[in-house]
Amino acid sequence: MALCDTIKEHNTDDSKTVDALRKDLKQLCTFKPTREKIVGLLGRSGEGKSSLINSLLGFTDLAPAGDIGTACTSVVTEFRQKDGRHASQITLEVEYYTEAEIEELLADLVGNFRKVELLPKAPSTEDEEALPRNRQHSENQSKEAWSALQAAFGHHELFGRSFLLDQTEGAFDRIVSQLNQWTQLLQWPEEAKDGRYSISVDDEDECAENISLFMQDKFWPFTKIMRIFIDSDILRSGIVLTDLPGRSDTNTARIKAGQMYLTTCDCVFILSNISRAVTDDSLKSSVYELLAQEMPLEWEMNRGERLQVIVICTKTDEINIPANKRAFIPDNSPEFRSCIQELEKEKKQTDDEKKKKSLQTQIKSLLIKARNNNVRSKLRRSYQLENPNSQLNVFCVSSKMYNKSVNKDGADRMLELSGIPLLRLFCRSLNRLDRREEISNFIRSDLRGLLNTVDLLSSTIISQMDGETAAEVWKDAQEKIDYIIISAEDETKEQCLKTLADYFERRTTIWKQAALQQFQKWLSWHWTQFDAFCLHYGDYETKKIKRTNWNRDIIWRMAQELAYPLTEIEEDASGAFDKLLSHVQQEEDDLKETYKEGGLPPALLFGVELHVQSLAFEVRKAQKNLKRELVILCRSFLEANRASYVVQKMMPAYLSASSEFGSGMMRRQQNMMRSQITDELFPAMQTAMEDSLSGLFESTFGDLRNKLQHILHLVRNSVAIGLASSSALQQVRTDTDSFRSGVQQLRAEYEHIADQIGAAQ
């Protein structure tokens, strides 16, 4: 910024070129890497997610703990690195649902409340033999729905149980409509604006107070996501740590939000109490149960190959010493057994209580290590049986042990045994390569290029090419590159959408038949069973019917067959970017050659070279981002969880069917479901997929176009400054030695940074 001020002192009002340079320099000063890795944490209630997050981030009570209420842990909560916008220690940002999302949420809450209250009470019905945990789940849904609705609307005189349980014709829609009108009357905090509430605080207690405003008051039913901006070494590495709602949550909208967010994750930490991990025989039935439930198709088809999965075994400090001695001493080396025996012998012989405590701690530490090693080996072996070409990362941690030993003299061994420092190192490594690549490009291209441009201000340039000719050359290159990107977008979109449309045209009839075959099986069920599945949006189980997901069964054939064309679309899009890169590089070479042939001096050609090398970097970066976004879309297309396309398209039928009562209920429900499957589902899914793909291509190529135009803008400024002969620039060039000194100092600093980057690579 000091150099910007120096330029400003010698600038005149009519020097647009120098103004543009100063603007570029200011933008350069605000550079921050954009590449992030999204890390989602999944775990059952009580597995220690909040404690782990606090330990990893270096805080004590920042992450909301589950013991202050279920609502708190049911909101997607991001922990992000703060930047120049955040002056305080902690910035809390709350995003609440849009009007459309609120209407969907209200319908869900009303449906959840009514599904239990209005269930048939006749004896010997299927609902009586439903598995206890699912009956309890429905009751929990109803209780939470009542709690949320009462919190938001309890102050309205008309509101009450009788209002929500109205069974007259059209009652459900009227209830939701009335609640939606009341929602418009909510008085959000003054700081809330455009669906967001943001506040800066200086400590964790103050943060907790503001969180409670959206967690325990009339606003909490409408809270969609929380973002907490802090300074932390692992967040500075470019990861976003996200606490995802657990399976114990009963709010369908929140489950959907969590599952939708999960599709965007680059990496998932699955938490399991180490005592559970060591007693379960099947890897899938223990630590992977969560992932298999949230993203079953991702697990079954890819075994997590496209989603990095890490297992975190928690609460390693909780260990039964006698039981673990019996379990692990026989299986370990003679040296291990001898060490344990010597420590116990020494413990028996001493009367010094302090020494006894120390010896007991050593014994416990050895057994913790033994159990950790045993669990890691067991989980990895189980994983490799199904994934022979990959290795599972397993970390064994204790947040309690970490908190006791951190910043404590002589506690290095316990700190290491806690596993937190090792997991922190792993977190910092997740985004290392992408960040290094982005920073390296910034240093070697953007920073060096602008530094070279500034250097031109104090230089005397003799050029055979005038400014007008140089501008025409630049404009020609800009238009050609713009045309290349637009053409690439059109060709990619046309080819990929045609691939998808061809498959739907050829296979939709087959997919409908396969779906109806599945549907036919459900027609033989007892009416209470069919009704229960409608009430639970097609995903349920009873004592007589094992866990069944209608949504998954409806699209099973489509999901299997679409896997190939979607892979083909990924390959076609990647190939289009390879072709685009080749064309951009050709235009880049043509631009440099035209400048050279026109007599542009070497000093200016060098600046052009520095800037245009970023063109290829941005194309490759966009290619990588598109691949990631296509993976996310494929998950949404083919999965059958609450956030998936199939559930979204089946939801109207479920809601209508679940509101049916009285004589002929099952027949009406079946007709609704059949009609949705045969008439609505597959055309709606095709339209949704095509719209999503089209939107993705438009945003990807649009962003790339803007970035390449910015790079070309830097090229234009660099050449213009070198060729300019205005009095404003002459003033700068004839300045005192202070300007040259400032440039030389910047260059020295740059060389130092570049050397560090080179050494790191």
C-alpha positions, 0 to 999 in steps of 0.5 A: 500500500505504501507504493500505491500512496507513492504513485498517488502523490505523483499522479494527476487527475487525467491519468486513467492508466495510473489510476487503474494500476493503483486499483490493481495494486490495492486489489493485489494487497487483498489477495487470499487463496480461494481454494477450500476443502469442506470437511464434514463431521458425522457422528451420533449424539454423545460421540464427542463432535463438539469437543473434538471441534473445540480441541482442533480449533484451539477453543474450549467452548466455541462449538455448541455442545449437544447437552444444551438442547437437540436444536443446537446440534441439528443446525449445519454449523461451519467454522471458517477462517476470518479475514479482513472483514472480521475485526473481532475475535469471533464473528457469528453469521446466521442464515435463515430459510428463504420464504419458499424453504419456510413454507416447505419447513412449515408443511413438514412440521405440521405433517410431523405433528399430525402423523402421530396425533392422527394415527389410527388407534384401532387394535391389532394394526400394523402401527402397534407392531412397528419397531419401538425405535421407529415408533419413538422416532415418530413420537420424537418428530411430533414432539419436536414439531410441536416445540418448534411451532409453539416457539414460533407461533405460541403467542397467536391466540388462534394457535393450539393443538386443535388448530393443528389437528383440524380434519375438515377438507383442505385443513392441512393447506389452510393450516400451513398457509396461516402459519406462513402468514404469521411467519411474515410478522416475525420481528427479526433482530435489527442486525438481520438483513436479507436472510442473514444475521451477523454480529461480531463478539470478543469471546466464546461466552458472548458468542454462545449468548448470540447463538442461543438467540437463534437456537432457543427462541422463536427464531430457531425453527427457521435457522438454516446454517450458522457460520462462525469466523475465527482465527485458527491454524487449521482453518488458515490452511484452507479447510472449512470444518463443519458440524453436520446434524446427527441421525438422532435429529427428527426434523426432516428439513434439518436432515435434508439440510445436512444431507444436502451439505454432505454432498458438497463435502470433500472429506468426511470425518466419521466419529465413533466412540472407540469402545463401540468401534472395537466391539463391532465386527463389521466396519460397515455396520459400525463407523460406516453406518452413518455414511451408508445411511446418508449417502447409500449409493455413494457408499455402495457404488464407489466405496467412498473413492470419490469422497475422502473418508476418515475414521475418528475414534473418540474418547480413548481416555475412557478405558477399563484397565483390568478388561483391557489388560486381559484383552491386549497383554496376551496379543502383544510382544513379550517386551510389552507384557514385561513392561506392564508387569514391571510397572505393576510390580513397582506400583505394589512395592511403593508407598509413595502415593504420587509415584503410584499415581504416576505408575498407574498413568504409565500403565494406562497410557500403554494400554491406551496405545495398545487399544488404539493400535488394535482398533486401527489395525482392525478397521483398516483390515476390514476396510481393505477387504472391500477396498483392496487398492486403498488405505483407510486413515484412522485417528484415535483421539481424546479431547479430554486428555488434550485439554488436560495436557495442552500448555502444561509443562512436562505433559508432552507425552500425554499431549501426543497420546491425545491424538489431537496434534497428529489430527491437526497436522492431517487437517492442515495437509488436506488442502496443502497442494491446491493452496500451494499451487494457487499461491505459487501462481499468484507469486510468480504471475500476478505479483511479479507481473504487477511489480514489473509494471510498477518498475516500468514507471521509473524506466525509459521505454523505446518501442517501435509499436505505438499505444494505439496499435498495441491496444488493437492487438490486445482487443483482438486477443480479448475478443478471440478468447471471449469467443473461445470460451462462449463457444466452449460453453455452448458446445459442452452444454449441447453435447452433455445435455444431448447425452442425458436427453438421449438416455431419458428418451430411450430408457424412461419407459423401462425405468417406469416399468421397473419402478412400477414393479417395485410399487406393485410389491407394496400394494399387498401391504396392510393399509397401516403399513402403506400409510406409515411409509407415506407418513415417513416419506417412503423410508421406514421399517416395521417388525414385519417389513425390513428397512425399505426406501421406496425412493431408492427402489423407485429409481434403482434401475435409473440410478444404475443405468445413468451412472455410465452417461453421467461419467460420460458427461464428466469425461466430455466436460473434461475433454472440452476444457482440454480443448479450451486450454489448447485454444487459449494457449494458442491465442496466448502465443499469438498475442505474444508473437504479434507484440514481438513482431510489432516491435514491443520491447523485451521489458514489456514482452516480459510483463506480458509473459508474466501475466498471460501464464495465469490464463492456463492456470485459471482454465485448469482451476475451472476444469477441476472445480467443474469436475468437483461440482459434477460429482456433487450433482451426480450424488443429488441425481442418484442418491435417495436421501432427503436432499436428493432429486427423487425425494424432492419430486416424490414429496408432493405425493407423500404429503398429499397421501399422508393427509388422507383419512377415512374410508378408501384412504389406501386406494386414494394413497395408492393412486396418488403414488402411482400417478406420481411415479408414472406421470410426474417423476421421471420427466420432472427429474429429467428437467431438474437434471438438465436445468442443474447441468445447464446452470452449472456450465453457465456459472463455470464458464461465466466465472472463467470468462471474467477471470480471463478478462481480468488477466487480459486487463492486467496485460493491457495496463502493463503495456499501456504504462510502458508505452505511455508518454503522458505528462502524468507518467513523466512526473512519476518517472522523473521522481526522486530516488525514493520511488526507485528505492521503493520498487527495489525494496518490493523486488527484494521482498518478492525474491525472498518470497519466491525463494521460500515458495521454491524451497517448499516445493 
